[in-house]
Amino acid sequence: MSRTRLTAACLAALICGAASPVLAQDFRSTPVVTDPSQAALALPRPQPAIPAPADRAYPGVIQYRADVSDLDRRIVQVEQTIPVAQAGPLTLLYPKYLPGNHAATGPIQLLSGLTVTANGQRLDWVRDTLDPYAFHLDIPAGVAAIEVRFQWLTQPPGQWRVTQAPSMLNLQWEKAILYPAGHFARRIAVAPSVRLPAGWTQASALAATPGEDGWVRFAETDLYTLIDSPVFAGAHHRRIDIDPSGDHVWLNLFGDEAKNIQPSAEQLGYYEAMVTQADRLFGARHFDTYEFLFGLTDQMGGIGLEHHRSSENTSAPDFFSAWNKSAGDRALLPHEYTHSWNGKFMRPADELTANHNVPTQNTLLWVYEGQTEYWGDVLAARSGLHSPDEAVALLATIAAFYDNQPGREWRPLQDVNNHNLLGYRVPGQWTSWMRGTGDYYRESLLIWLDADTLIREATNNRRSLDDFAKRFFGHDDGSWAPQGYTFQDVVAALNAVHPHDWAGFLRERLDAAGPEATAPLAGIERAGYRLTYVDDLTATEKAVQSGWANDFQYSLGFTLSGDKINAVRWGSPAFDQGIGAGWTLTAVNGQAASAEVLREAVTAAKGTDAPIELLVRNGERYRTVAFDYHDGLRYPRLERIEGTRDRLADIYAPRRR
């Protein structure tokens, strides 16, 4: 009998129950034990069941108190009074799948000091050995409520994102709360209170009433809405109305210093125009109030995170005062604002989960994040946050990145969507080969540009992706309840705008992989442009490509950070020389190395036969490598195709109605 036939026969015997009693168990999950004395050690320990969420109200209201005033030690003290209806088992959950993260990123490691008491007596809890986010308790008879206390140990820089700084803080409820299993998040009532540092004010989408000793009491709400309504607070805070149609959209500015939160009237006008352009794009609103929470700081960690009625954002302290160098960040608020329609009101059905411990699936992130990225850049241009030249220059950087990305040879974009945790904010050495989270934002943006220009061309510019946006996201004005969408829904809405093989169009671009797979750049050419590479940049391009002076990605295949070689592109000249990230560049053609000296050497070698010699160091080992490269410096640019319609100008032009 061949080995293959033997294996098949053994599997058949197991399935038919012909094996020993131990082996007859489910071979997919139970280890094979040949020594009966070891069976108890090998088999999984029995676990209390974690109740599945059901659409029923949790009895009573959870009283929640968080003291976030300990700025020196960055410790958040949490107390919760959780009513219980009966004696017996109770499971508390720490949120695992966090909104906007699209992955199991709940920082359970930072929850410490957990104690539970009832009627003054301490209750034992047991953490689930399979799921560390679940805590099991046995509630004694006669107990009407339990007291839960713990700390969220927020961390200093370099370990986790800083959420507490000397002049501002960001309270994200999902990282500092436990909730009872067995219920939909929207069926669990919570009455939250927060203690702020003395003299500070806060902003949130939740209605709030300041109290004594720095305590702020928020209106009772449900767990889903609470977690979707973070808090920014600070010593320097301004709340500015940016809604031309009424006081419903607010820009909350928090600064390390008071001087950081002084935008000009012109800059505020851009944000007012953004709100107007979003109204004209979507044709409806799905919130009663919208609060931008915007920290101008280099002390609190960076963030851009969407919520239905607010968003968490940070940028540099000089964001407003050094406006010309902030072009790369100016589309952040339009992106997060778009998410109120795409991602919050209309949401991929596989991300519309019952609570925050049910796994999300990410098959449609190319819509959730990708189309949002597209509209964020479009709204930035239509509002004036980006000039037309800045918008085109930014698009050139995206096109060039994917024009030179080798990872598509093995990994399709759909796979990056499905399992984003594989590259979730992991600064790997070979990111160009790994592919990562940025791809379902920016490569998907190129797909949506492709779709938009196809519709415009096929309808002689009578229709566009704007029509899709209004149809798909702009219905049910005033409704907040999230609605799920599927791939088929997206295809149907596109066909309603312009009949086409949209399913084939999308699948071809999402599933493409292999040596012949190319970046989706057809939309750029259909818009009247082509991607080129130049050896010198305009002032606008230099402002947009802020790291241009140290960028050799599209020439030698790496970037410089000081004297360190970083971001070596897979398959580039540097890669072929065996150079990896973290090597030190010591000399260029016999001269002490610097970015300027390297630029001069690459320029001098253009069109010649002379090699570019680099002396590099890896630890204690030195190497001299000679680059046979003669194409000069290469920076991306979109140039107009003569005689074609400028559809980027059409797309970026503000809507008049």
VOTOR-441461 format. One record per residue (C-alpha): residue in one letter; y, x, z. Coordinates in steps of 0.05 Angstrom, whole numbers, padded with zeros to 5 digits, always signed. Layout:
<sites>
AYXZ;...
</sites>
This chain:
<sites>
M+00000+00000+00000;S+00068+00029-00018;R+00121+00039+00036;T+00163-00017+00007;R+00104-00066+00008;L+00086-00043+00079;T+00156-00057+00103;A+00156-00126+00071;A+00089-00142+00104;C+00114-00121+00172;L+00176-00165+00165;A+00133-00223+00144;A+00089-00213+00205;L+00150-00214+00251;I+00179-00276+00219;C+00112-00312+00222;G+00102-00294+00296;A+00042-00248+00284;A+00070-00191+00327;S+00067-00181+00402;P+00110-00227+00447;V+00166-00176+00454;L+00168-00159+00380;A+00166-00233+00361;Q+00237-00241+00386;D+00295-00240+00337;F+00291-00170+00309;R+00363-00172+00285;S+00392-00171+00355;T+00337-00149+00403;P+00315-00076+00410;V+00241-00061+00400;V+00209-00044+00467;T+00140-00011+00469;D+00139+00004+00544;P+00139-00063+00583;S+00169-00029+00644;Q+00232-00015+00604;A+00241-00085+00576;A+00291-00108+00628;L+00335-00047+00615;A+00334-00055+00539;L+00348-00129+00534;P+00421-00153+00538;R+00443-00178+00606;P+00453-00254+00610;Q+00527-00272+00601;P+00563-00334+00624;A+00583-00374+00564;I+00655-00369+00541;P+00675-00441+00527;A+00694-00454+00455;P+00764-00482+00447;A+00767-00558+00442;D+00825-00604+00424;R+00834-00631+00495;A+00890-00623+00545;Y+00882-00574+00602;P+00895-00611+00667;G+00962-00595+00699;V+01016-00544+00684;I+01008-00469+00692;Q+01066-00439+00732;Y+01082-00371+00703;R+01128-00318+00733;A+01141-00248+00704;D+01185-00196+00737;V+01209-00149+00682;S+01264-00115+00723;D+01226-00051+00739;L+01257-00010+00683;D+01247+00058+00715;R+01171+00051+00718;R+01164+00002+00660;I+01117-00044+00699;V+01116-00119+00689;Q+01092-00158+00750;V+01059-00225+00733;E+01041-00283+00778;Q+01008-00347+00752;T+00990-00411+00789;I+00934-00443+00748;P+00913-00514+00768;V+00838-00528+00768;A+00808-00598+00762;Q+00739-00584+00792;A+00694-00533+00824;G+00649-00490+00782;P+00655-00439+00727;L+00723-00421+00697;T+00736-00368+00644;L+00805-00336+00636;L+00823-00303+00570;Y+00872-00247+00553;P+00899-00258+00482;K+00861-00215+00432;Y+00885-00237+00363;L+00960-00230+00366;P+01007-00269+00320;G+01032-00228+00262;N+00983-00171+00276;H+00926-00201+00235;A+00876-00164+00278;A+00845-00156+00347;T+00903-00116+00376;G+00914-00147+00445;P+00926-00087+00491;I+00875-00105+00544;Q+00876-00033+00568;L+00946-00045+00596;L+00926-00103+00642;S+00912-00077+00712;G+00911-00097+00784;L+00880-00166+00771;T+00869-00206+00835;V+00853-00280+00841;T+00861-00321+00905;A+00849-00394+00923;N+00872-00427+00989;G+00890-00357+01013;Q+00820-00329+01001;R+00805-00276+00948;L+00758-00298+00892;D+00713-00249+00856;W+00718-00245+00780;V+00669-00214+00731;R+00692-00186+00665;D+00647-00206+00607;T+00606-00145+00588;L+00608-00162+00514;D+00680-00187+00509;P+00729-00148+00553;Y+00782-00201+00541;A+00744-00253+00582;F+00742-00259+00658;H+00691-00306+00692;L+00703-00340+00759;D+00666-00390+00802;I+00716-00439+00833;P+00695-00464+00903;A+00698-00536+00923;G+00764-00560+00951;V+00807-00515+00908;A+00864-00548+00869;A+00896-00485+00840;I+00885-00410+00836;E+00936-00355+00843;V+00929-00299+00791;R+00967-00233+00798;F+00966-00171+00754;Q+01010-00119+00721;W+01024-00105+00648;L+01031-00030+00648;T+01079-00019+00591;Q+01081+00054+00573;P+01130+00111+00558;P+01143+00137+00487;G+01086+00167+00448;Q+01030+00124+00477;W+01048+00051+00462;R+01109+00017+00435;V+01165+00020+00487;T+01185-00050+00508;Q+01229-00033+00568;A+01289+00013+00560;P+01350+00027+00603;S+01394-00024+00566;M+01345-00074+00536;L+01275-00101+00538;N+01227-00143+00498;L+01179-00190+00534;Q+01120-00210+00491;W+01084-00265+00529;E+01017-00253+00495;K+01012-00184+00526;A+01025-00208+00597;I+00986-00273+00607;L+00917-00302+00621;Y+00897-00372+00601;P+00837-00417+00611;A+00783-00418+00557;G+00758-00483+00527;H+00823-00512+00501;F+00868-00507+00440;A+00929-00465+00457;R+00975-00523+00440;R+00940-00566+00493;I+00955-00518+00551;A+01021-00531+00586;V+01061-00474+00616;A+01126-00471+00657;P+01151-00399+00650;S+01202-00361+00691;V+01226-00289+00682;R+01264-00243+00728;L+01313-00198+00691;P+01351-00137+00714;A+01417-00154+00748;G+01472-00175+00701;W+01429-00180+00639;T+01427-00238+00591;Q+01369-00260+00547;A+01355-00294+00481;S+01294-00334+00459;A+01276-00396+00419;L+01259-00429+00486;A+01310-00470+00524;A+01329-00433+00588;T+01368-00442+00652;P+01393-00381+00692;G+01376-00383+00766;E+01387-00340+00827;D+01367-00267+00836;G+01362-00255+00762;W+01308-00308+00750;V+01311-00348+00685;R+01273-00413+00682;F+01249-00436+00614;A+01232-00507+00595;E+01160-00527+00600;T+01123-00515+00535;D+01053-00505+00508;L+01017-00439+00505;Y+01021-00434+00429;T+01096-00444+00429;L+01106-00397+00488;I+01069-00340+00454;D+01108-00354+00391;S+01175-00348+00428;P+01187-00277+00453;V+01246-00256+00496;F+01297-00201+00484;A+01343-00184+00542;G+01396-00132+00554;A+01460-00107+00585;H+01496-00110+00518;H+01484-00175+00482;R+01521-00217+00431;R+01498-00285+00403;I+01532-00299+00336;D+01528-00363+00295;I+01508-00344+00223;D+01492-00414+00198;P+01546-00439+00150;S+01517-00509+00152;G+01516-00516+00228;D+01500-00479+00292;H+01425-00473+00284;V+01414-00400+00262;W+01436-00346+00310;L+01440-00271+00306;N+01426-00241+00375;L+01447-00168+00378;F+01425-00122+00434;G+01449-00050+00437;D+01436+00014+00475;E+01512+00013+00480;A+01565-00040+00470;K+01591-00004+00408;N+01524-00015+00373;I+01533-00090+00368;Q+01600-00094+00331;P+01584-00115+00259;S+01642-00125+00212;A+01662-00192+00185;E+01636-00170+00117;Q+01568-00152+00146;L+01563-00219+00182;G+01581-00252+00116;Y+01519-00222+00085;Y+01475-00253+00139;E+01509-00320+00130;A+01496-00315+00056;M+01423-00299+00071;V+01416-00364+00109;T+01449-00403+00052;Q+01405-00370-00001;A+01342-00385+00040;D+01363-00459+00043;R+01372-00460-00032;L+01306-00424-00044;F+01262-00468+00000;G+01301-00532+00003;A+01279-00550+00074;R+01278-00523+00145;H+01221-00525+00194;F+01257-00509+00259;D+01310-00538+00305;T+01339-00470+00320;Y+01325-00400+00295;E+01341-00339+00338;F+01342-00269+00307;L+01327-00220+00363;F+01355-00154+00337;G+01357-00091+00379;L+01400-00033+00356;T+01366+00023+00394;D+01331+00090+00393;Q+01302+00079+00462;M+01260+00016+00452;G+01203+00018+00402;G+01210-00005+00331;I+01187-00074+00311;G+01192-00127+00258;L+01151-00187+00279;E+01154-00259+00255;H+01154-00323+00294;H+01167-00395+00274;R+01235-00402+00307;S+01253-00329+00320;S+01236-00258+00302;E+01233-00191+00338;N+01269-00135+00303;T+01298-00066+00317;S+01336-00014+00278;A+01377+00048+00291;P+01436+00044+00339;D+01484+00060+00281;F+01454+00006+00236;F+01522-00027+00227;S+01568+00033+00235;A+01529+00075+00185;W+01516+00018+00137;N+01508+00062+00075;K+01448+00097+00103;S+01413+00034+00128;A+01392+00005+00061;G+01318+00014+00075;D+01324-00031+00137;R+01369-00086+00110;A+01312-00128+00082;L+01278-00132+00151;L+01313-00195+00174;P+01306-00232+00108;H+01231-00215+00109;E+01221-00242+00179;Y+01264-00303+00165;T+01221-00320+00104;H+01161-00320+00150;S+01187-00384+00183;W+01166-00418+00118;N+01109-00372+00095;G+01063-00352+00151;K+01087-00400+00204;F+01099-00470+00174;M+01054-00458+00115;R+00998-00411+00137;P+00933-00386+00107;A+00880-00434+00132;D+00836-00377+00157;E+00893-00354+00203;L+00905-00424+00232;T+00861-00414+00293;A+00853-00457+00356;N+00874-00403+00405;H+00888-00329+00410;N+00816-00307+00420;V+00786-00340+00359;P+00781-00287+00303;T+00831-00292+00247;Q+00812-00278+00175;N+00860-00246+00127;T+00837-00264+00056;L+00907-00289+00038;L+00952-00235+00068;W+00975-00220-00003;V+01010-00288+00001;Y+01027-00288+00076;E+01057-00218+00075;G+01060-00201+00001;Q+01101-00260-00023;T+01143-00256+00040;E+01158-00183+00023;Y+01179-00206-00047;W+01225-00261-00021;G+01253-00215+00033;D+01276-00165-00020;V+01301-00221-00065;L+01341-00254-00008;A+01370-00186+00011;A+01396-00178-00060;R+01420-00251-00067;S+01458-00247-00002;G+01491-00180-00014;L+01452-00143+00039;H+01429-00100-00020;S+01472-00087-00080;P+01438-00097-00147;D+01433-00022-00156;E+01402-00014-00087;A+01352-00070-00101;V+01330-00037-00166;A+01326+00032-00133;L+01282+00005-00077;L+01236-00028-00127;A+01229+00039-00163;T+01203+00071-00099;I+01150+00017-00092;A+01129+00021-00165;A+01122+00097-00161;F+01081+00096-00098;Y+01028+00051-00129;D+01033+00085-00197;N+01008+00148-00160;Q+00961+00118-00109;P+00889+00143-00120;G+00857+00098-00067;R+00851+00041-00117;E+00794+00080-00149;W+00747+00058-00094;R+00781+00004-00052;P+00809-00061-00082;L+00870-00094-00053;Q+00829-00154-00030;D+00788-00109+00016;V+00852-00082+00047;N+00872-00154+00061;N+00804-00174+00089;H+00799-00117+00139;N+00868-00093+00154;L+00847-00064+00221;L+00812-00007+00184;G+00881+00021+00170;Y+00922-00015+00221;R+00981+00030+00236;V+00935+00091+00236;P+00971+00153+00212;G+00911+00183+00178;Q+00914+00249+00141;W+00894+00219+00074;T+00931+00153+00072;S+00937+00154-00004;W+00861+00153-00009;M+00847+00108+00051;R+00896+00053+00032;G+00927+00013+00088;T+00968-00044+00115;G+01029-00029+00072;D+00989-00046+00009;Y+00984-00121+00022;Y+01059-00121+00030;R+01085-00077-00026;E+01030-00078-00078;S+01027-00153-00070;L+01102-00155-00080;L+01090-00125-00149;I+01038-00179-00164;W+01088-00233-00146;L+01141-00200-00190;D+01090-00201-00245;A+01079-00276-00234;D+01153-00291-00230;T+01170-00255-00295;L+01109-00286-00330;I+01134-00356-00312;R+01205-00339-00334;E+01183-00310-00400;A+01134-00366-00416;T+01184-00421-00400;N+01244-00388-00434;N+01274-00377-00365;R+01274-00452-00348;R+01226-00441-00290;S+01209-00386-00242;L+01174-00370-00177;D+01233-00403-00142;D+01203-00469-00165;F+01137-00450-00132;A+01173-00433-00067;K+01208-00500-00063;R+01144-00538-00080;F+01098-00498-00035;F+01142-00485+00026;G+01198-00535+00021;H+01164-00602+00034;D+01166-00642+00099;D+01237-00623+00118;G+01244-00620+00194;S+01170-00616+00208;W+01146-00558+00252;A+01071-00570+00253;P+01035-00513+00217;Q+00997-00530+00154;G+00941-00488+00125;Y+00934-00467+00052;T+00876-00438+00011;F+00870-00397-00052;Q+00859-00461-00091;D+00923-00490-00062;V+00963-00429-00086;V+00932-00433-00155;A+00946-00508-00160;A+01019-00499-00140;L+01028-00444-00191;N+00997-00488-00245;A+01044-00544-00227;V+01102-00498-00243;H+01072-00468-00306;P+01000-00479-00331;H+00963-00412-00336;D+00897-00380-00315;W+00927-00364-00248;A+00860-00357-00214;G+00840-00303-00264;F+00909-00272-00261;L+00905-00264-00186;R+00832-00244-00180;E+00841-00190-00234;R+00896-00157-00193;L+00865-00168-00124;D+00795-00145-00141;A+00811-00086-00188;A+00779-00020-00168;G+00753+00041-00205;P+00780+00097-00247;E+00810+00049-00297;A+00846+00005-00245;T+00921+00013-00249;A+00981-00009-00209;P+01007-00079-00225;L+01071-00057-00261;A+01071-00108-00318;G+01125-00149-00282;I+01173-00090-00283;E+01167-00083-00358;R+01171-00158-00369;A+01235-00155-00327;G+01264-00106-00378;Y+01252-00040-00343;R+01204+00019-00345;L+01185+00067-00290;T+01207+00138-00303;Y+01215+00202-00262;V+01278+00244-00259;D+01297+00310-00227;D+01363+00286-00198;L+01385+00223-00164;T+01448+00180-00162;A+01484+00171-00096;T+01453+00102-00089;E+01383+00128-00102;K+01393+00183-00051;A+01415+00131+00001;V+01354+00088-00014;Q+01305+00147-00018;S+01332+00176+00046;G+01279+00231+00050;W+01287+00254-00022;A+01307+00325-00003;N+01239+00337+00030;D+01198+00295-00019;F+01152+00331-00067;Q+01101+00274-00072;Y+01106+00266-00147;S+01110+00340-00163;L+01069+00385-00118;G+01039+00326-00079;F+01066+00329-00008;T+01127+00320+00036;L+01159+00369+00084;S+01177+00355+00156;G+01214+00417+00178;D+01165+00472+00158;K+01104+00427+00163;I+01067+00400+00102;N+01051+00326+00109;A+01025+00267+00069;V+00985+00309+00020;R+00968+00262-00037;W+00894+00258-00055;G+00882+00291-00123;S+00951+00323-00126;P+00964+00397-00141;A+00968+00411-00066;F+00902+00375-00055;D+00870+00416-00110;Q+00894+00479-00076;G+00855+00459-00013;I+00918+00446+00029;G+00916+00394+00084;A+00967+00359+00127;G+00996+00399+00184;W+00997+00466+00148;T+01060+00508+00156;L+01100+00529+00095;T+01122+00600+00109;A+01150+00628+00043;V+01165+00607-00028;N+01162+00660-00083;G+01172+00713-00029;Q+01232+00679+00004;A+01233+00647+00073;A+01214+00575+00062;S+01258+00514+00067;A+01261+00448+00029;E+01321+00473-00010;V+01286+00538-00030;L+01225+00498-00052;R+01267+00451-00093;E+01300+00510-00128;A+01232+00541-00142;V+01203+00477-00172;T+01265+00469-00215;A+01263+00542-00239;A+01190+00536-00259;K+01203+00476-00303;G+01185+00490-00376;T+01163+00562-00361;D+01096+00596-00350;A+01116+00624-00282;P+01074+00600-00224;I+01103+00574-00158;E+01075+00617-00102;L+01072+00589-00032;L+01052+00627+00030;V+01021+00576+00077;R+00991+00581+00146;N+00935+00540+00177;G+00929+00560+00250;E+00923+00636+00250;R+00901+00640+00177;Y+00949+00655+00120;R+00939+00640+00047;T+00980+00651-00016;V+00971+00595-00066;A+00998+00594-00137;F+01016+00527-00168;D+01011+00524-00244;Y+01061+00467-00244;H+01119+00463-00293;D+01144+00391-00296;G+01201+00400-00246;L+01223+00354-00190;R+01202+00282-00200;Y+01237+00223-00166;P+01226+00151-00187;R+01276+00110-00227;L+01273+00044-00264;E+01309+00050-00331;R+01328-00008-00376;I+01288-00022-00438;E+01339-00029-00493;G+01343-00098-00525;T+01307-00135-00470;R+01331-00188-00421;D+01348-00161-00352;R+01304-00208-00312;L+01315-00168-00248;A+01388-00186-00253;D+01367-00259-00261;I+01320-00255-00200;Y+01370-00219-00156;A+01430-00264-00174;P+01451-00311-00118;R+01433-00384-00126;R+01493-00430-00134;R+01456-00492-00111;
</sites>
